[in-house]
Amino acid sequence: MMESTISVVSSEALLTLFGACDQHVRRIRNALGVSITARDDHIHIAGPESAVASATAVLEQLQTCAAQLGTLAPDDVTRVLAGMKNGEAPAEPSTIDIFRAGRQIRPKSPGQARYVEAIRRSDIVLCYGPAGTGKTFLAVAAAVAALKGQSIRKIVLVRPAVEAGESLGFLPGDLQAKINPYLRPLLDALHEMMDHDLIARYTEEDLIEVIPLAYMRGRTLNEAFIILDEAQNTTVAQMKMFLTRMGSGSKIVVSGDVTQIDLPPKSKSGLIDALDRLRGIEGIAAVKLAASDIVRHPLVQRIVSAYEEPSKKQR
C-alpha cells in the first residue's frame, strides 16, 4: 500500500475538485481503485502504488483545470481519466468562446483537446476520425470564436456537393435547393453557435459563406476561417485546388472520415493523399480522432467499433 497527499488552497477549491455530492472524486475512486479523503485542506490518497500515482496525477490535473476555468464539469473528469487510461499526456484545459452570452464550448476528450489546440497553433489542420467525434462542430465553434474576436473577417464553410458520382442537375428546384441538403450539416453546427437572425445578417453581409467545393475554384480568401467538411470525398485535384485558395491571414481546417469514402473505386481520396503528402510541413497539423473521442449517444461508439471489426464471414 502507498499513500499520497495533495494540498488544496481553500475549502472552496476542495469543494470544486470533489464536485457536488463528491461526484467527481467518486468516479476517480471507482476508476482507479483508491481511497480518497479530505482533511484540513489536504487530499489524502491511499491504495496500490501505481493506482495512487495515477490518482494523484489525475487530481493535480483537475486542480489545474479548476483553477484556470473556475469550475469543473463531469466532462473534464472524463477527459483526464481517459487520457490517463490511454497513457496520453494531460492536455491543458481549453475553451472556445462563442457568440451566445455565457456559452462556452470545451473539448470532451483528450483527442478533442489536441484538435482544438492544433487549430489554435496551426494555419492548416487536417482532422480525420469516425462520426460523432466533433470534427465539424469544434471547427465551426473555433471559426465563430475567431470571428467574434476579430482575428478573421469571414467564415467560409465548404463541402463537396457531389457524392457517389451523382450530379446536382437531377435534383429538383433552383441551385440553392439543390445544394442545401449537402450543406445542411454545416448549417446545423452554425445554428448551435449563433441565433438565426444573426446568421442571416452575417450571411447577407458576406461575413459567413456556405458553399459547395466547386465554387472555390479561382478564388483567393484573405483573413478568412475556411472549413472543408466531408473531405474524404474530394479528389486529389480538388484538395489541391481547395488548399491553394488560402490567402494572407487565413486559417484552414479540413475534416473527414476516411472509412466513409463515396468516391468511385479508382479515385484516390484527397484527404488520404493530403495526410501523406503534407506530413511534416511546418504550419500544417494532422489530428486523428478515435472511437474513444465520440461524444454522441453512447451507442454510436459501439456502432463504430462494431463496423471496425471484421465480420464473422470475413474471418
C-alpha positions, 0 to 999 in steps of 0.5 A: 500500500502507498499513500499520497497527499495533495494540498488544496488552497481553500475549502472552496477549491476542495469543494470544486475538485470533489464536485457536488455530492463528491461526484467527481472524486467518486468516479476517480475512486471507482476508476482507479481503485483508491481511497480518497479523503479530505482533511484540513485542506489536504487530499489524502490518497491511499491504495496500490502504488501505481493506482495512487500515482495515477490518482494523484496525477489525475487530481493535480490535473483537475486542480489545474483545470479548476483553477484556470476555468473556475469550475469543473464539469463531469466532462473534464473528469472524463477527459483526464481519466481517459487520457490517463487510461490511454497513457496520453499526456494531460492536455491543458484545459481549453475553451472556445468562446462563442457568440451566445452570452455565457456559452462556452464550448470545451473539448470532451476528450483528450483527442478533442483537446489536441484538435482544438489546440492544433487549430489554435497553433496551426494555419492548416489542420487536417482532422480525420476520425469516425462520426460523432467525434466533433470534427465539424462542430469544434471547427465551426465553434473555433471559426465563430470564436475567431470571428467574434474576436476579430482575428478573421473577417469571414467564415467560409464553410465548404463541402463537396456537393457531389457524392457517389458520382451523382450530379446536382442537375437531377435534383429538383428546384433552383441551385440553392435547393439543390445544394442545401441538403449537402450543406445542411450539416454545416448549417446545423453546427452554425445554428448551435453557435449563433441565433438565426437572425444573426446568421442571416445578417452575417450571411447577407453581409458576406461575413459567413459563406456556405458553399459547395467545393466547386465554387472555390475554384479561382478564388483567393480568401484573405483573413478568412476561417475556411472549413472543408467538411466531408473531405474524404470525398474530394479528389486529389485535384480538388484538395489541391485546388481547395488548399491553394485558395488560402490567402494572407491571414487565413486559417484552414481546417479540413475534416473527414472520415476516411472509412466513409469514402463515396468516391468511385473505386479508382479515385484516390481520396484527397484527404488520404493523399493530403495526410501523406503528402503534407506530413511534416510541413511546418504550419500544417497539423494532422489530428486523428480522432478515435472511437474513444473521442465520440461524444454522441449517444453512447451507442454510436461508439459501439456502432463504430467499433462494431463496423471496425471489426471484421465480420464473422464471414470475413474471418 
